Amino acid sequence: MPETKQSKRGISPKQVSNIKVVVLCVAAATTFWILNALNKEDYTTIVDYPIEFEFDQEQFMAVKPLPSSIEIEINGNGWDLLQKYFQVNVQPFVVELDRPAANDYLLTADVRRSLSEFISPTQLLNLGTDSLKFQIDPIRTIKLTPTLDSTSYSLGKNIRMLSNPTFEPNAITLKGPSSILDLYEGKFPISLDENRIDQNISKNIPLKISKELAEFVTLETEEIKVELEVVAFLEGNKRLKLKKVNFPRSVNLEEEEPIVMMYYLVDERKTDQLKDLEFEAVLNYSRRNKEDSTISIQVSPLPEFLDQVRVEPSSFKLIYGN
């Protein structure tokens, strides 16, 4: 008898053909059963049904992502439920908000009837949540005061700001939802982007919103001019003349003929005035420290254009004689 050829796995072509027939029969039977089952009524399932919020977007803005679906339990035809479960050609249910900023939630009971009619002929059995939460703010336009961001610049050594910086324009106009605008607390930080400043600055700076807020806020002021006046303080020192006040004859300084030096920074515009002053290291016995018998030095005069005044030594030890 002729031998039957077998496949590499030990299965003959006839067996392969029989397996294909069985698979096709099972697939056909399964398909017939599924189709027959889907045509039946009275199925119940839970689905996340898509929703959309409708409101006046020229007057209001959502500052948090709005709910995109609502969980519902529904009953109906198998085909209909399958379509809603996989959201095939399903139109979202529109939630209309006449006063979106009045509350931050919507009771689902308020939309139950209209939702039930919308998904007909499917029957709505239950709602998976009792409310839909959201945050929608009214859109406002406000003016903010520009302020210099202290982290965006640094002054050179011994450089001082002569006065507060000036801005042109002196107000910045922003438009956006109220809760986002409130984050600015009435001020808009200006980034100068300058290091070791040692001269006056007049600079036009383009304005921009941080990435976190850019999707909410619109700048109606595009550029601002910043003017900054500075002054240099020069290092100096002087030897002070010692002046005793209210000293009894029996009291002396522990150190004989001491040398007192004053170190300071002076406003560069006041150096001529400094030359005309005679400084003294005043030792007022009435202000001595009785506990340790020391007396501190006070510089006189001490004009406002001096800064970081330091005296060495800063005090003396007193000795008492008979």
C-alpha positions, 0 to 999 in steps of 0.5 A, a space after each residue: 500500500 502507498 505510504 501517506 506523506 506526513 508533515 515535519 511535525 508528524 501530522 498528515 495533510 488529511 489531519 491538517 485538513 480535518 483540523 481546519 474544518 473543526 476550527 471553522 465549525 467552532 468559529 461559525 458556531 461561536 459567531 452564531 451564538 454571539 450574534 444570537 446572544 447580542 440580539 437578546 434584551 435585558 442585559 445590564 452593564 456599567 460603562 463610562 459614558 462620555 460627557 462634555 460641558 458647555 458654557 460661555 468660554 469667552 466669559 469663563 475658563 476651566 482651570 482644572 481638567 473637566 470630567 470627561 465621562 460619567 459612570 452609569 449602570 445601564 440595561 438594554 439590548 446586547 448590541 446597544 450595550 456593546 456599542 456604548 461600552 466600547 464607545 463606538 459612534 457614541 455621541 457625548 452627553 452635553 452638560 449645559 452650565 448657565 452659571 459655571 462659576 456659581 458652584 464647583 460641582 453639579 449634582 448628577 441627580 439634576 441631569 438624570 432625566 435628560 441623560 436617561 432620555 439621551 441614551 434611550 432606548 437603553 435604560 439608565 438604572 443607576 449613576 456611579 457618582 452623586 456629583 461632578 466636580 469642576 473649577 470654572 472661573 470668570 475671566 477678568 482683566 487686571 493691572 499688576 504692579 511690576 517688581 524687580 525679581 531679586 534673584 534675577 540680578 546682582 550688584 557689584 562689590 560695594 554697589 548700592 541701589 540709589 532708589 527703587 527701580 522705575 518701570 515704563 509702563 508702570 502697570 502690566 495688563 493680564 487677562 485670565 481666570 480669576 483664581 490664576 490671576 490671584 496667584 500674582 497677588 497684585 505684582 508681576 515679577 520682572 527678570 532683569 538678567 544682569 550680574 555684578 551691576 556697577 553702573 546705571 541701567 536702562 533696559 527694555 525687557 520682553 514680558 512672558 508668562 511662566 510655562 505653568 500659567 501660559 495656557 491660562 493667562 494672556 499678556 496684553 503688555 508685551 514689553 517693559 522698560 526698566 531703569 535702575 540707578 546705582 552708586 558706588 561706595 568707596 573703601 576708606 579709613 581714618 585715624 581718630 582723635 581720642 576724646 574723653 567725656 565725663 572722666 574722673 581724674 582717678 580713672 584712666 585707660 588701661 592702654 596708654 596713648 591708644 591708636 583708634 582706626 575707623 574703617 568705612 565705605 563712603 558714597 562716591 558722591 560725598 567724598 568732598 564732604 568727607 574731607 571737611 569733617 574732623 572725626 573723633 573717637 568719643 569715650 563717654 564715662 557715663 556710658 561705661 559698662 560697670 560690670 566689666 569696667 569697659 567703655 565703648 567708642 562712639 564715632 562723632 560725627 557719623 554722617 548718613 553717607 558712610 556705610 559699614 563703619 567699623 572701629 578698631 579697637 571698639 572698646 577699652 578697659 578702664 583702670 581706677 586709681 586712688 
